[in-house]
Amino acid sequence: MQLSRFTDLGLRALMRLAVSSGAEERVTVKLIARQVNASENYVAKAVSRLAELGYVESQRGRTGGIFLTEAGRTTTIGTIVRQLECDNEVIDCTGDNPCPIANACRLRGVLANAQKAFYAELDRYLLADLVDQRTVDLLHAPVFSPAAALIDR
C-alpha cells in the first residue's frame, strides 16, 4: 500500500512539530516546507487538514506559528493515516469502470485484510515513536538555502 503525498507531508509536518519545544519555538509552514523539501502550498494544505482534525493549532501574527495539540501527541499513527487517506479501499471494483469479475473475485477481500493489518501495525505507534534524537538534531540544524547563501554575502 502506498500512502498519498498529502499523507506523507502531513506526517512529516507532525514529526517536525513533535521535535519543537512547543509555543516557545516558532514553527511555520514555510519552515516545515524547507525542512522536509516540499512545496509550501502542499504543506499548508496538509497542515490545514491536520488543524481541522484537531492535531495541530495555529496562531496568526508576527509571533505566530503551528503547534502540536494533545490529540496530536496521543492519537495513533494508524488513526491519523486513516483520516488523511479517508480510509479508502485499496482498490475500487465498482467505480466508473466496474470490474467484470468483481462478483467472482477474492482479491478485494484479500487486499482489505492486508489493509487492516497495515493499519493495525500503525496503530501500535504514537508520534513520539517516530522521532528520536537524530530527528531532533536534523530538524534543528540550519536549513541550507542557496538563495539565502547569496543574500548573506
C-alpha positions as CSV (number, residue, x, y, z in Angstrom):
1,M,0.0,0.0,0.0
2,Q,1.3,3.4,-0.9
3,L,0.3,6.5,1.0
4,S,-0.5,9.7,-0.8
5,R,1.9,12.6,-0.9
6,F,-0.7,14.5,1.1
7,T,-0.5,12.0,4.0
8,D,3.3,11.8,3.7
9,L,3.5,15.6,4.2
10,G,1.0,15.6,7.0
11,L,3.1,13.0,8.9
12,R,6.3,14.9,8.2
13,A,4.7,18.1,9.5
14,L,3.6,16.3,12.7
15,M,7.1,14.9,13.2
16,R,8.6,18.4,12.8
17,L,6.2,19.7,15.4
18,A,6.9,16.8,17.7
19,V,10.6,17.9,18.0
20,S,9.8,21.5,18.7
21,S,9.8,22.8,22.2
22,G,6.2,23.9,22.0
23,A,4.9,27.5,21.9
24,E,8.4,28.9,22.7
25,E,9.7,27.8,19.3
26,R,8.1,29.4,16.3
27,V,7.4,26.8,13.6
28,T,5.8,27.9,10.4
29,V,4.6,26.2,7.3
30,K,7.4,27.9,5.4
31,L,10.0,26.4,7.8
32,I,8.4,22.9,7.6
33,A,8.3,23.1,3.8
34,R,12.0,23.9,3.7
35,Q,13.0,21.2,6.2
36,V,11.0,18.4,4.5
37,N,11.9,19.6,1.0
38,A,8.3,20.1,-0.2
39,S,6.2,22.8,-1.6
40,E,4.9,25.4,0.9
41,N,1.5,25.2,-0.7
42,Y,1.3,21.4,-0.3
43,V,2.5,21.6,3.3
44,A,-0.1,24.3,4.0
45,K,-2.9,22.1,2.7
46,A,-1.7,19.2,4.9
47,V,-1.4,21.4,8.0
48,S,-4.8,22.9,7.3
49,R,-6.3,19.4,7.3
50,L,-4.4,18.4,10.5
51,A,-5.9,21.5,12.1
52,E,-9.4,20.5,11.1
53,L,-8.8,17.1,12.7
54,G,-7.5,18.8,15.9
55,Y,-3.9,17.6,15.7
56,V,-2.4,21.0,15.3
57,E,-3.3,24.5,16.2
58,S,-2.1,27.7,14.6
59,Q,-1.6,31.2,15.9
60,R,-1.5,34.1,13.4
61,G,0.6,37.1,13.6
62,R,4.2,38.1,13.9
63,T,4.8,35.7,16.7
64,G,2.5,33.1,15.4
65,G,3.2,29.6,14.3
66,I,1.9,26.0,14.3
67,F,1.8,23.9,17.5
68,L,1.0,20.2,18.2
69,T,-2.1,19.6,20.3
70,E,-2.5,17.0,22.9
71,A,-4.6,15.0,20.4
72,G,-1.6,15.2,18.0
73,R,0.6,13.7,20.7
74,T,-1.7,10.9,21.8
75,T,-3.5,9.7,18.7
76,T,-2.1,6.6,17.0
77,I,-0.4,7.0,13.6
78,G,-2.9,4.5,12.2
79,T,-5.8,6.8,13.1
80,I,-4.1,9.8,11.7
81,V,-3.2,8.0,8.4
82,R,-6.8,6.6,8.1
83,Q,-8.2,10.2,8.4
84,L,-5.7,11.7,6.0
85,E,-6.2,8.9,3.5
86,C,-10.0,9.0,4.1
87,D,-9.8,5.3,4.9
88,N,-10.4,4.4,1.2
89,E,-10.3,0.8,0.0
90,V,-7.0,-0.3,-1.7
91,I,-8.8,-0.9,-5.0
92,D,-12.2,0.2,-6.2
93,C,-14.0,-2.6,-8.0
94,T,-17.3,-0.7,-8.5
95,G,-16.2,2.8,-9.7
96,D,-16.8,4.5,-13.1
97,N,-15.4,1.4,-14.9
98,P,-16.5,-1.5,-12.8
99,C,-14.5,-4.8,-12.8
100,P,-16.4,-7.5,-14.7
101,I,-15.1,-10.3,-12.4
102,A,-15.9,-8.4,-9.1
103,N,-18.6,-10.9,-8.1
104,A,-16.3,-13.9,-8.5
105,C,-13.0,-12.3,-7.3
106,R,-11.4,-12.8,-3.9
107,L,-8.7,-10.1,-4.5
108,R,-10.8,-7.3,-2.9
109,G,-11.2,-9.3,0.3
110,V,-7.5,-10.2,0.5
111,L,-6.5,-6.6,0.0
112,A,-9.0,-5.4,2.6
113,N,-7.4,-7.9,5.1
114,A,-3.9,-6.6,4.2
115,Q,-5.1,-3.0,4.7
116,K,-6.5,-3.9,8.1
117,A,-3.1,-5.5,9.0
118,F,-1.3,-2.4,7.8
119,Y,-3.4,0.0,9.9
120,A,-3.2,-2.4,12.9
121,E,0.6,-2.1,12.8
122,L,0.4,1.7,12.5
123,D,-2.0,1.7,15.5
124,R,0.9,0.4,17.6
125,Y,2.7,3.8,17.3
126,L,2.3,7.3,18.5
127,L,4.0,10.4,17.1
128,A,6.7,10.2,19.8
129,D,7.7,6.8,18.5
130,L,8.6,8.3,15.1
131,V,11.2,10.8,16.4
132,D,14.4,10.3,18.2
133,Q,17.5,12.4,19.0
134,R,18.8,12.1,15.4
135,T,15.5,13.6,14.2
136,V,15.7,16.4,16.7
137,D,19.3,17.2,15.6
138,L,18.5,17.1,12.0
139,L,15.4,19.3,12.2
140,H,17.0,21.8,14.5
141,A,20.1,22.2,12.2
142,P,20.1,25.3,10.0
143,V,18.5,24.6,6.6
144,F,20.8,25.3,3.7
145,S,19.2,27.5,1.1
146,P,21.2,28.6,-2.0
147,A,19.2,31.8,-2.2
148,A,19.9,32.6,1.5
149,A,23.6,31.9,0.9
150,L,23.6,34.5,-1.8
151,I,21.9,37.1,0.4
152,D,24.3,36.5,3.2
153,R,27.3,37.5,1.0
